[in-house]
Every structure is written in structure tokens, then in C-alpha cells.
Amino acid sequence: MSFAFINTNFFGRESARGIGTKIALIFCLSTAHAALAQDQENAPPPKVSIAAAYTEEITDEAVFIGRAEAIDKVDIVARVNGFLDSQAVEDGALVKKDDLLFTIEPDLYEATLEARKADLDRAEANLELAKVDLARKEELYKRDATPESERDIARANELVAEAEVKAANAAIQQAQLDLSYTQIHAPFDGRIGRVTTSVGDVVGPTNPPLVNLVREAPIYVNFSLNEKQFTTVLEQVGENPASLAESNKSPNVHVTLPNGTELDETGEIVFVDNRIDPLTGAITVRAEFDNADRLIVDGAFLSVHIEALEPTLQVLIPQAALQRDQRGEFVLVVNDKQMVEQRYITTGDVVGSAIIVSEGLREGESVIVEGLQRVRPGVAVDAVVATEQPGE
């Protein structure tokens, strides 16, 4: 029943007919409001579609940012000075170990080698002469035909000649080494980058590198685990940091390429650092990939996924049931009395069209997936099972 308060001054100013009209209008509005409330009470509960929370074995994984690092990479630098005589490879070419890459003009170094050989011949002749002279002085000394000092000088001359022979041999080795440096070969299999010099340029140890060479396969991917994650991995595997890289129980490692494509290869952990970085609180871990298709490029940033060793049973619900407000994520649950309850939950990873619920729901509880806009907590509903049930 609604009551209207009418000011007496109002009666004083209005005619009797006007007052009667206003009272009739108020009465009609009150009657309509009461009828509407009665209709709402008698209306059937709104229909909603529900889906039951279900469990499924899920292999958890952690995602990190990693960076690709070539196992071998080197800047090719000329080790001797000279004119670049020839270039045997093109930019970006694949090369094998010991393939010829460049030739530096060898004429000067060939001539130097010949000169060092001549020095050796001279030193060997001087040594032979010193030996003959020493033998003669030894014989004369035995006959008291020459003083002891002469014999000693001859012996010293022989030692000097022997040293000169050794020096000449060393000079030949150096000349041979310098001559070998005029041909530059690939130190390992890989792919060269852009050649930075041209035939005819003067090159040498102090000049910029001629080209860089990178081994593309296999390749490393480095990433970091925080202290908690690293300890969890060690506990699950039952290994220590030193043996983790060699354990056949190490977790699988996968990567997602910069374009979002997941590489169809499984990497294995080959190295774990020996300390936690005090600035980041993380430890560096290295995985190795075959990189058969050369899709991982040295220096590239990648998403690294580490799978748990064993799957665990997780509760999942359709993503359509999930709502958010200032407190966080929640769902509307239909209890056994067909009443709506608001339930705040803690969610995990998305699995297809479903999402993992780590806290707040149990297996079998029903959540509303359709008709959310027609209900609120505390009202009764007519719940029907959704046509498509996830997990079936």
C-alpha cells in the first residue's frame, strides 16, 4: 500500500475537483505498482544454461623469454698483412670446415720463406766449419801445440753456430706459418655473413674482420629461472644442479618463434649456471635444439616453454562462465536448490575454450554460461544443461 502526503495549503489553493483528480491518480499508480510486484512474484524463474566444472589431467608448463645463441661464431680476421688476392665464397654461403674462404697475395711470404731457407743453409755451413775448427784445436791442445784459450774459443764458436742453426729453423717455421695465413679457411661448418672487403683491399690483423661465420645447427637457447622455479624443477627431477644437464629426467623444452609459430622440436637442457644472479634472483639455463630447419637464428628472442614432468588433475570450466569486477574474477554458481551464488575464484592457464580453476570451485559444481545478464546472486533460476559440455 502506498501513502500520499498532502499539504493542507494545497487544499487551500486547489478546487475540490482538482484535489479529487490527484487522489484518483495516486490511487491508480499505487494499484499498478502492486499489480506489477505481484506479477513479478508469480513470474517463472529465468532460464539459464549451465555447465559442470570438470577435471582433466593437464601437463603444466612455465613460459620464459629466451635468446638464441650460436654454439660457434667467429669474426674471420686476416692474420698477416697484404692485398686480398681472391674471395672464394659469396655472401651468406654455407661452408664446411676447412673450405677456402679468402687468399691474401702470397708472393712476399713465399720470398721470405726462401730467404729463411738460405739463412739455414748458411748457418749449417758455419756450424760445420766450427766443428772442424774445434776438432783441430782439440788435437793441437792435446799435443800442447796450442793454448787452452784457443780450444775454448773454438768450442764457443761451435755453440754459437748451433744456436744460429736453431734460429734459422725457427725463422723458417715462422715464414711457413705466415705463408699458410695467406689462405684463410673456415674453422667449422656454418654460414658466413656479408663480406666487408673487396679483392684488392689491403687487409691485416689491425683491419676490420673480413666476414663473420656462425654455426646454425645445432643451436643454444638461453633463459632464466627464478629461485622458486629452479628449486621446484630440481625437486621433481631428483637431481642436483650439476647433474641436471646430464639427467634423462630433465623436463622437455619447447620454443615459440618470433612469429608465434611453435617449433616442432624438443630441446634438452645441456647447461645450468653455478650461481643465482643477485640482481635478478634468477639462474641461467641453456637448452640445445637441433635446429634442422634453421628457424632459430642467433640472437633472436623466443618464448621458451618448460613442461612439467608429470600431468596433474586440474578443475576446468568454460571461459564463457568467467566474469570480473573490482574484486577479481568470479562465476555464478547454481546450487542444489536452484539458487544463484556468486563465487570468486583463482584461475590458471587457458586450455582451448576452457580455463583452469585453481581455487574456489570443485568438480561437478554448475556454473552459468548463458543468461548471465538475466540473473543476480540470490535468485532462483530454471537451469538447463548447455548443449555443448567441455571435457566430454
Wavefront OBJ file of the C-alpha trace (Angstrom):
o trace
v 0.000 0.000 0.000
v 1.345 3.483 -0.905
v 0.519 6.629 1.058
v 0.456 10.163 -0.265
v 1.167 13.120 1.992
v -0.979 16.110 1.014
v -0.129 19.550 2.286
v -3.094 21.435 3.770
v -2.021 24.564 1.954
v -2.506 22.622 -1.218
v -6.189 22.088 -0.304
v -6.494 25.718 0.293
v -5.370 26.658 -3.197
v -6.921 23.854 -5.237
v -10.515 23.329 -6.148
v -12.345 20.278 -4.937
v -12.388 18.851 -8.447
v -8.583 19.149 -8.824
v -7.993 17.523 -5.485
v -10.144 14.582 -6.422
v -8.300 14.079 -9.681
v -4.926 13.973 -7.975
v -6.137 11.471 -5.374
v -7.518 9.224 -8.099
v -4.187 9.346 -9.997
v -2.182 8.410 -6.905
v -4.529 5.520 -6.219
v -4.162 4.185 -9.776
v -0.365 4.349 -9.642
v -0.290 2.510 -6.326
v -2.588 -0.168 -7.655
v -0.443 -0.632 -10.817
v 2.747 -0.890 -8.774
v 1.240 -3.543 -6.522
v -0.006 -5.493 -9.543
v 3.433 -5.375 -11.164
v 5.088 -6.628 -7.996
v 2.543 -9.427 -7.804
v 3.203 -10.390 -11.437
v 6.955 -10.488 -10.780
v 6.463 -12.736 -7.796
v 4.285 -15.062 -9.868
v 6.624 -14.986 -12.954
v 8.561 -18.181 -13.670
v 12.294 -18.126 -12.789
v 14.582 -17.098 -15.675
v 16.115 -19.838 -17.767
v 19.892 -20.167 -17.842
v 22.338 -22.640 -19.349
v 24.814 -24.277 -17.030
v 27.946 -26.383 -17.381
v 29.565 -28.530 -14.740
v 33.136 -27.963 -13.613
v 35.181 -30.982 -14.656
v 38.665 -32.357 -14.072
v 41.295 -33.247 -16.590
v 44.950 -34.254 -16.486
v 46.937 -31.194 -17.535
v 50.684 -31.001 -18.078
v 51.652 -27.688 -16.575
v 54.227 -25.536 -18.304
v 56.093 -22.374 -17.489
v 56.900 -19.749 -20.118
v 60.061 -17.659 -20.182
v 61.786 -15.265 -22.536
v 64.898 -16.813 -24.026
v 67.561 -15.797 -26.509
v 69.183 -17.900 -29.193
v 72.960 -18.219 -29.110
v 75.102 -19.946 -31.719
v 77.312 -22.718 -30.374
v 80.190 -21.415 -32.514
v 80.569 -17.980 -34.065
v 83.689 -16.104 -35.032
v 84.881 -12.998 -36.843
v 87.294 -14.004 -39.615
v 90.317 -11.685 -39.402
v 93.412 -11.670 -41.642
v 96.434 -12.736 -39.593
v 99.018 -11.268 -41.992
v 99.170 -8.002 -43.926
v 98.749 -7.917 -47.681
v 96.461 -7.372 -50.628
v 93.332 -9.513 -50.758
v 94.043 -11.684 -53.783
v 90.763 -13.659 -54.110
v 87.392 -14.346 -52.491
v 86.229 -17.957 -52.784
v 82.702 -17.638 -51.307
v 79.646 -15.439 -51.755
v 77.778 -13.528 -49.062
v 75.595 -15.827 -46.916
v 77.111 -19.044 -48.293
v 77.063 -22.306 -46.368
v 80.580 -23.619 -45.848
v 82.214 -26.718 -44.453
v 85.155 -26.889 -42.106
v 88.464 -26.165 -43.933
v 86.751 -24.708 -47.016
v 88.867 -21.943 -48.592
v 87.333 -18.511 -47.988
v 89.967 -15.914 -48.979
v 93.515 -15.722 -50.346
v 95.966 -12.945 -49.479
v 98.710 -12.241 -52.048
v 101.366 -14.857 -51.142
v 104.372 -13.648 -53.194
v 106.041 -11.682 -50.387
v 105.684 -14.556 -47.923
v 106.978 -17.126 -50.405
v 110.051 -14.975 -50.986
v 110.564 -14.567 -47.243
v 110.401 -18.340 -46.806
v 113.074 -18.860 -49.443
v 115.293 -16.289 -47.726
v 114.901 -18.065 -44.390
v 115.864 -21.367 -46.005
v 119.008 -19.723 -47.357
v 119.780 -18.449 -43.853
v 119.503 -22.016 -42.595
v 121.937 -23.268 -45.241
v 124.427 -20.573 -44.207
v 124.012 -21.393 -40.506
v 124.521 -25.119 -41.119
v 127.707 -24.386 -43.130
v 129.036 -22.192 -40.324
v 128.263 -24.966 -37.839
v 130.164 -27.493 -39.913
v 133.142 -25.147 -40.120
v 133.025 -24.541 -36.351
v 133.021 -28.297 -35.694
v 136.073 -28.792 -37.925
v 137.892 -25.927 -36.225
v 137.086 -27.299 -32.766
v 138.312 -30.763 -33.678
v 141.607 -29.327 -34.937
v 142.067 -27.199 -31.830
v 141.337 -30.193 -29.597
v 144.063 -32.217 -31.336
v 146.575 -29.378 -31.117
v 145.743 -28.820 -27.466
v 146.474 -32.474 -26.711
v 149.923 -32.017 -28.295
v 150.499 -28.824 -26.343
v 150.703 -27.041 -29.703
v 148.041 -24.510 -28.926
v 146.917 -22.787 -25.729
v 143.775 -23.834 -23.884
v 142.125 -20.464 -24.653
v 142.201 -21.223 -28.375
v 140.419 -24.501 -27.796
v 137.805 -22.768 -25.633
v 137.177 -20.135 -28.315
v 136.649 -22.851 -30.897
v 134.203 -24.647 -28.600
v 132.254 -21.399 -28.063
v 132.177 -20.785 -31.821
v 130.613 -24.196 -32.285
v 127.896 -23.399 -29.732
v 127.180 -20.087 -31.476
v 126.888 -21.874 -34.808
v 124.463 -24.409 -33.319
v 122.317 -21.569 -31.946
v 122.283 -19.903 -35.365
v 121.019 -23.126 -36.925
v 118.194 -23.286 -34.372
v 117.317 -19.634 -35.033
v 117.277 -20.269 -38.775
v 114.937 -23.247 -38.311
v 112.614 -21.136 -36.156
v 112.612 -18.382 -38.785
v 111.632 -20.942 -41.420
v 108.743 -22.136 -39.247
v 107.552 -18.537 -38.808
v 107.824 -17.905 -42.555
v 105.899 -21.104 -43.310
v 103.250 -20.096 -40.786
v 102.905 -16.614 -42.301
v 102.629 -18.148 -45.760
v 99.882 -20.507 -44.551
v 97.967 -17.494 -43.215
v 97.660 -16.151 -46.765
v 94.967 -18.797 -47.281
v 92.015 -18.331 -44.932
v 89.869 -21.423 -44.299
v 86.609 -21.985 -42.441
v 87.328 -23.165 -38.861
v 83.976 -25.028 -38.633
v 80.765 -25.738 -40.541
v 78.409 -22.784 -40.744
v 77.097 -19.881 -42.782
v 79.048 -16.726 -43.477
v 77.579 -13.268 -43.297
v 78.226 -10.255 -45.505
v 81.810 -9.867 -46.735
v 83.055 -6.426 -45.710
v 86.103 -6.126 -48.033
v 86.789 -6.377 -51.756
v 89.509 -8.070 -53.755
v 92.482 -5.676 -53.907
v 91.945 -4.180 -50.457
v 94.824 -4.182 -48.014
v 93.942 -6.408 -45.080
v 95.670 -7.369 -41.871
v 95.315 -8.080 -38.137
v 94.524 -4.431 -37.342
v 91.864 -4.109 -40.047
v 88.143 -4.905 -39.536
v 87.061 -8.557 -39.859
v 86.664 -9.877 -43.402
v 83.411 -11.683 -42.545
v 81.714 -13.480 -39.662
v 80.911 -17.195 -39.554
v 78.086 -18.703 -37.491
v 77.246 -22.344 -36.841
v 73.459 -22.513 -37.274
v 72.743 -26.101 -36.239
v 72.628 -27.198 -33.530
v 71.998 -24.016 -31.538
v 71.598 -22.943 -27.919
v 68.662 -21.103 -26.324
v 69.444 -19.416 -23.007
v 66.749 -18.498 -20.471
v 66.456 -17.857 -16.731
v 64.514 -19.488 -13.898
v 63.804 -17.758 -10.619
v 64.864 -19.431 -7.395
v 61.441 -20.961 -6.688
v 61.021 -22.378 -10.183
v 64.530 -23.785 -10.236
v 64.118 -25.455 -6.845
v 60.788 -26.979 -7.961
v 62.427 -28.460 -11.062
v 65.244 -29.958 -9.015
v 62.776 -31.481 -6.536
v 60.663 -33.012 -9.302
v 63.639 -34.399 -11.187
v 65.513 -35.535 -8.097
v 68.798 -34.160 -9.377
v 71.271 -31.510 -8.301
v 72.281 -28.531 -10.475
v 75.472 -30.224 -11.652
v 73.717 -33.378 -12.875
v 70.509 -31.786 -14.198
v 72.001 -31.196 -17.654
v 73.005 -34.853 -17.945
v 69.847 -36.383 -16.490
v 67.440 -38.250 -18.752
v 64.654 -36.988 -16.468
v 65.170 -33.328 -17.354
v 61.952 -31.533 -18.371
v 61.153 -31.056 -22.060
v 61.862 -27.644 -23.504
v 59.959 -26.104 -26.437
v 60.202 -22.703 -28.093
v 57.809 -20.385 -29.887
v 59.386 -18.463 -32.760
v 59.089 -14.660 -33.033
v 56.173 -15.014 -35.493
v 54.176 -17.088 -32.984
v 54.858 -20.488 -34.582
v 55.806 -23.285 -32.192
v 58.966 -25.055 -33.330
v 58.359 -28.737 -33.967
v 61.427 -29.803 -31.989
v 62.100 -30.677 -28.373
v 65.196 -29.216 -26.769
v 67.214 -30.670 -23.931
v 68.914 -28.892 -21.061
v 72.700 -29.001 -21.522
v 73.944 -26.408 -19.041
v 72.958 -24.867 -15.705
v 74.902 -21.920 -14.316
v 76.657 -22.271 -10.963
v 75.162 -19.202 -9.272
v 71.991 -17.144 -8.991
v 72.331 -13.620 -10.288
v 71.947 -11.342 -7.213
v 70.432 -8.567 -9.361
v 67.677 -10.651 -10.968
v 67.321 -13.515 -8.485
v 67.446 -15.950 -11.416
v 69.779 -18.655 -12.682
v 70.701 -19.124 -16.326
v 69.762 -22.389 -18.012
v 70.748 -23.429 -21.542
v 68.849 -25.777 -23.843
v 70.132 -27.201 -27.110
v 67.993 -27.624 -30.243
v 68.873 -29.467 -33.449
v 67.519 -26.505 -35.450
v 67.228 -28.732 -38.505
v 65.266 -26.121 -40.489
v 67.489 -23.216 -39.342
v 64.409 -21.388 -37.999
v 66.171 -20.355 -34.769
v 68.541 -17.514 -35.615
v 71.467 -16.445 -33.466
v 70.449 -13.506 -31.255
v 66.681 -13.972 -31.707
v 64.316 -13.601 -28.726
v 61.997 -16.586 -28.239
v 59.293 -17.808 -25.882
v 60.606 -20.841 -24.011
v 58.136 -23.398 -22.613
v 59.149 -25.926 -19.955
v 56.735 -28.783 -19.393
v 56.147 -30.402 -16.009
v 57.441 -33.950 -15.712
v 54.050 -35.412 -14.768
v 50.482 -34.249 -15.589
v 48.271 -33.170 -12.689
v 44.487 -33.288 -12.239
v 43.027 -29.794 -12.692
v 39.485 -28.325 -12.425
v 38.284 -26.574 -15.596
v 35.238 -24.522 -16.598
v 34.179 -22.851 -19.873
v 35.633 -19.391 -20.350
v 32.091 -18.128 -21.070
v 31.243 -18.506 -17.365
v 34.024 -16.181 -16.217
v 33.218 -12.615 -15.093
v 35.286 -9.874 -13.480
v 34.728 -6.966 -11.157
v 36.925 -4.811 -8.938
v 37.486 -7.698 -6.505
v 38.618 -10.057 -9.229
v 37.326 -12.994 -11.244
v 34.088 -14.745 -10.305
v 31.420 -17.127 -11.602
v 27.708 -17.520 -10.873
v 27.097 -20.969 -9.403
v 23.686 -22.702 -9.358
v 23.394 -24.704 -6.136
v 21.272 -27.792 -5.466
v 18.333 -25.508 -4.557
v 18.475 -23.848 -7.985
v 19.626 -20.600 -6.389
v 22.380 -18.395 -7.800
v 25.579 -17.884 -5.786
v 28.441 -15.552 -6.611
v 31.774 -17.326 -6.224
v 35.183 -15.636 -6.530
v 37.804 -17.953 -7.997
v 41.501 -18.134 -8.822
v 42.239 -19.097 -12.405
v 45.222 -20.525 -14.240
v 46.110 -21.181 -17.871
v 43.647 -21.297 -20.741
v 43.123 -24.754 -22.251
v 41.238 -24.437 -25.541
v 37.827 -22.920 -24.768
v 38.176 -23.718 -21.044
v 40.198 -22.220 -18.219
v 41.829 -23.858 -15.205
v 40.392 -23.008 -11.768
v 42.969 -23.479 -9.053
v 40.797 -22.244 -6.148
v 37.077 -21.623 -5.494
v 35.336 -24.482 -7.324
v 35.002 -28.239 -7.022
v 34.423 -30.808 -9.691
v 30.706 -31.164 -10.523
v 29.583 -27.710 -9.406
v 27.410 -25.975 -12.017
v 28.292 -22.552 -13.394
v 26.095 -20.359 -15.601
v 27.408 -19.974 -19.142
v 24.345 -18.433 -20.850
v 21.762 -15.979 -19.466
v 24.170 -14.215 -17.119
v 22.561 -10.842 -17.838
v 19.147 -12.076 -16.625
v 20.151 -13.200 -13.129
v 21.807 -11.976 -9.974
v 23.020 -13.656 -6.794
v 20.246 -14.907 -4.510
v 17.532 -15.501 -7.123
v 16.071 -18.796 -8.254
v 16.656 -19.933 -11.830
v 15.456 -22.580 -14.218
v 18.769 -24.214 -15.115
v 19.241 -26.363 -18.196
v 22.426 -28.113 -19.190
v 24.262 -26.414 -22.046
v 24.213 -28.327 -25.329
v 27.994 -28.430 -25.574
v 29.747 -29.576 -22.459
v 33.535 -29.098 -22.366
v 35.569 -32.061 -21.321
v 33.267 -34.596 -22.968
l 1 2 3 4 5 6 7 8 9 10 11 12 13 14 15 16 17 18 19 20 21 22 23 24 25 26 27 28 29 30 31 32 33 34 35 36 37 38 39 40 41 42 43 44 45 46 47 48 49 50 51 52 53 54 55 56 57 58 59 60 61 62 63 64 65 66 67 68 69 70 71 72 73 74 75 76 77 78 79 80 81 82 83 84 85 86 87 88 89 90 91 92 93 94 95 96 97 98 99 100 101 102 103 104 105 106 107 108 109 110 111 112 113 114 115 116 117 118 119 120 121 122 123 124 125 126 127 128 129 130 131 132 133 134 135 136 137 138 139 140 141 142 143 144 145 146 147 148 149 150 151 152 153 154 155 156 157 158 159 160 161 162 163 164 165 166 167 168 169 170 171 172 173 174 175 176 177 178 179 180 181 182 183 184 185 186 187 188 189 190 191 192 193 194 195 196 197 198 199 200 201 202 203 204 205 206 207 208 209 210 211 212 213 214 215 216 217 218 219 220 221 222 223 224 225 226 227 228 229 230 231 232 233 234 235 236 237 238 239 240 241 242 243 244 245 246 247 248 249 250 251 252 253 254 255 256 257 258 259 260 261 262 263 264 265 266 267 268 269 270 271 272 273 274 275 276 277 278 279 280 281 282 283 284 285 286 287 288 289 290 291 292 293 294 295 296 297 298 299 300 301 302 303 304 305 306 307 308 309 310 311 312 313 314 315 316 317 318 319 320 321 322 323 324 325 326 327 328 329 330 331 332 333 334 335 336 337 338 339 340 341 342 343 344 345 346 347 348 349 350 351 352 353 354 355 356 357 358 359 360 361 362 363 364 365 366 367 368 369 370 371 372 373 374 375 376 377 378 379 380 381 382 383 384 385 386 387 388 389 390 391 392
